């Protein structure tokens, strides 16, 4: 009996020794630490992705954008029409009747003229000027005085009827892709909804432009934004 008791006590002692040598809880602490670190990294990535450089353009980046346009190959300027007070259009809106539409204010007309002068003073070679058929867009394009203005239906607003959004956006995208190797800058005067549908999370102000071009992978990339002038 004494021998069994001694054997049992020895087994208990050995188990206590091995418990000190190997504690299954010890490896879990580093694992917990390693989990926290990636979470911080993901949070940082999320912050950087929401603060797009194109939406916080500095004076230097503005100069860089104009410099890119001076190269004049494959660039497309998507400009939201100049200042026109209000939202959308009146209920009695008719495409060919400017009196039924939301139109440029006096300040909007001055803004359009200033924007055109900004292109000319920097010797931007504009090959084409295309516009939505809405009066505020056509007037913006004409006051910019960068060349003959051609109405381009894919630039028309679908603010009140989104059923045409997919078709118009696809047509606009294809036009830009086809311009990749063309010389000269194309200026397009359109609406906020059209630009956002094409580009994504960018909501230009009145008179603001988004400069884009097609890359070698046949994707549209944003070069930057030109602030309202």
C-alpha positions in Angstrom: 0.0 0.0 0.0 2.8 2.4 0.9 4.4 1.7 -2.5 1.2 2.8 -4.3 0.9 5.9 -2.2 4.5 6.9 -3.0 3.9 6.2 -6.7 0.8 8.3 -6.7 2.5 11.2 -5.0 5.4 11.0 -7.6 2.9 11.1 -10.4 1.3 14.2 -9.0 4.7 15.9 -8.6 5.6 15.1 -12.2 2.3 16.5 -13.5 3.0 19.8 -11.6 6.5 20.0 -13.1 5.2 19.5 -16.6 2.4 22.0 -16.0 5.1 24.7 -15.3 7.2 23.6 -18.3 4.2 23.7 -20.7 1.4 26.0 -20.1 -1.1 26.0 -23.0 -2.2 29.5 -22.2 1.2 31.0 -22.9 1.2 30.8 -26.7 -2.3 32.4 -26.8 -1.0 35.8 -25.7 1.2 36.4 -28.7 -1.6 35.3 -30.9 -3.9 37.9 -29.4 -1.3 40.6 -30.0 -0.8 39.6 -33.6 -4.6 39.9 -34.2 -4.7 43.5 -33.0 -2.0 44.6 -35.3 -3.7 43.7 -38.6 -6.9 45.4 -37.3 -5.0 48.7 -37.0 -3.5 48.2 -40.4 -7.0 47.7 -42.0 -8.3 50.8 -40.2 -5.4 52.8 -41.6 -6.1 51.5 -45.1 -9.7 52.4 -44.8 -8.8 56.0 -43.8 -6.5 56.4 -46.7 -8.9 55.0 -49.2 -11.7 57.5 -48.2 -9.3 60.5 -48.4 -8.7 60.5 -52.1 -6.0 62.9 -53.3 -8.3 63.9 -56.2 -10.7 65.4 -53.7 -8.1 67.4 -51.8 -6.1 69.0 -54.5 -3.4 71.5 -53.5 -2.0 74.3 -55.5 0.9 72.1 -56.6 -1.4 69.3 -57.8 -3.5 71.9 -59.7 -0.4 73.0 -61.5 0.5 69.3 -62.2 -2.9 68.7 -63.7 -2.7 71.6 -66.1 0.8 70.4 -67.0 -0.6 67.0 -68.0 -3.2 68.7 -70.1 -0.5 70.6 -71.9 0.8 67.3 -73.1 -2.5 67.0 -75.0 -2.8 63.3 -75.8 -5.8 61.2 -74.7 -7.0 63.5 -71.9 -10.7 64.2 -71.4 -12.0 67.0 -69.2 -15.4 66.2 -67.7 -16.7 69.6 -66.5 -19.9 70.1 -64.5 -21.8 73.1 -66.0 -21.1 76.5 -64.4 -23.2 77.9 -61.5 -27.0 77.5 -62.0 -29.0 78.0 -58.8 -31.4 75.3 -57.8 -31.6 71.5 -58.2 -32.8 69.5 -61.2 -35.3 71.2 -63.5 -38.9 72.5 -63.4 -41.7 70.0 -63.8 -42.6 71.5 -67.2 -39.0 71.0 -68.5 -38.6 70.7 -72.3 -35.3 69.9 -73.9 -35.5 72.5 -76.6 -36.9 75.3 -74.5 -34.5 77.1 -72.3 -37.3 79.0 -70.5 -38.4 75.7 -69.0 -35.0 74.8 -67.6 -32.7 75.7 -64.8 -30.2 78.1 -66.3 -26.9 79.8 -65.5 -26.8 82.8 -63.2 -24.8 85.9 -64.0 -22.1 84.6 -61.8 -22.3 81.2 -63.6 -21.8 83.0 -67.0 -18.7 84.8 -65.6 -17.4 81.5 -64.2 -17.7 79.9 -67.6 -15.8 82.7 -69.2 -13.0 82.5 -66.6 -12.7 78.8 -67.1 -12.3 79.2 -70.8 -9.6 81.8 -70.3 -7.8 79.5 -67.9 -7.5 76.9 -70.7 -6.3 79.5 -73.2 -3.8 81.2 -71.0 -2.1 77.8 -70.4 -2.1 77.0 -74.2 -4.2 73.8 -73.7 -4.9 72.5 -77.2 -8.6 71.6 -77.3 -9.5 69.3 -80.1 -13.3 69.0 -79.4 -15.9 70.6 -77.2 -18.9 68.3 -76.5 -21.9 69.2 -74.4 -25.1 67.9 -72.9 -28.1 69.2 -74.7 -29.3 71.0 -71.6 -29.2 74.8 -72.0 -27.0 75.5 -69.0 -24.4 73.1 -70.4 -24.5 74.5 -73.9 -24.2 78.0 -72.6 -21.3 77.1 -70.4 -19.5 75.5 -73.4 -20.2 78.4 -75.7 -19.0 81.0 -73.1 -15.8 79.1 -72.6 -15.1 79.9 -76.2 -12.7 76.9 -76.8 -14.1 75.9 -80.2 -17.3 74.8 -81.9 -19.7 73.2 -79.5 -21.3 69.9 -80.5 -24.3 68.4 -78.5 -23.5 64.9 -77.3 -26.6 63.0 -76.0 -24.6 60.6 -73.7 -23.8 63.7 -71.6 -27.5 64.5 -71.0 -28.7 64.5 -67.5 -30.6 61.5 -66.2 -31.3 63.1 -62.8 -35.1 62.6 -63.3 -34.9 59.4 -65.2 -32.2 56.9 -64.3 -33.4 54.3 -66.8 -30.9 55.6 -69.4 -28.0 55.8 -66.9 -26.4 52.5 -67.9 -26.6 53.0 -71.6 -25.3 56.6 -71.5 -22.5 55.8 -69.1 -21.4 52.9 -71.3 -21.4 55.2 -74.3 -19.3 57.8 -72.5 -16.9 55.2 -71.2 -16.3 53.8 -74.7 -15.8 57.3 -76.1 -13.0 58.0 -73.6 -11.4 54.6 -74.2 -11.3 55.3 -77.9 -9.5 58.6 -77.2 -6.5 57.0 -75.6 -4.1 57.6 -78.4 -5.7 60.7 -79.9 -4.0 64.1 -79.9 -5.7 67.1 -78.3 -7.9 67.5 -75.2 -11.6 66.8 -75.4 -13.7 69.1 -73.1 -17.1 67.7 -72.1 -19.7 69.8 -70.4 -22.2 67.7 -68.4 -23.9 67.2 -65.1 -22.9 65.9 -61.7 -24.9 62.7 -61.9 -23.2 61.7 -65.2 -19.7 62.3 -63.8 -20.4 60.4 -60.6 -21.9 57.5 -62.5 -18.8 57.2 -64.7 -16.1 57.9 -62.1 -17.6 56.7 -58.8 -17.1 58.5 -55.5 -16.5 62.0 -56.9 -19.2 64.7 -56.7 -18.0 67.8 -58.6 -19.2 71.3 -57.8 -20.6 73.6 -60.4 -17.8 74.7 -62.7 -15.4 71.9 -61.4 -13.7 69.5 -63.8 -12.5 65.9 -63.5 -9.6 65.1 -65.8 -9.5 61.5 -67.0 -7.8 59.3 -69.5 -7.8 55.7 -70.6 -4.8 53.6 -69.6 -3.2 50.6 -71.4 -5.5 48.2 -69.5 -8.6 49.9 -71.0 -9.6 51.4 -67.7 -10.5 55.0 -67.1 -8.2 56.6 -64.5 -8.7 60.0 -62.8 -5.8 62.3 -63.4 -7.2 64.9 -61.0 -9.8 67.6 -60.4 -9.6 71.2 -61.5 -11.3 73.4 -58.9 -14.0 75.9 -59.9 -12.4 79.0 -61.3 
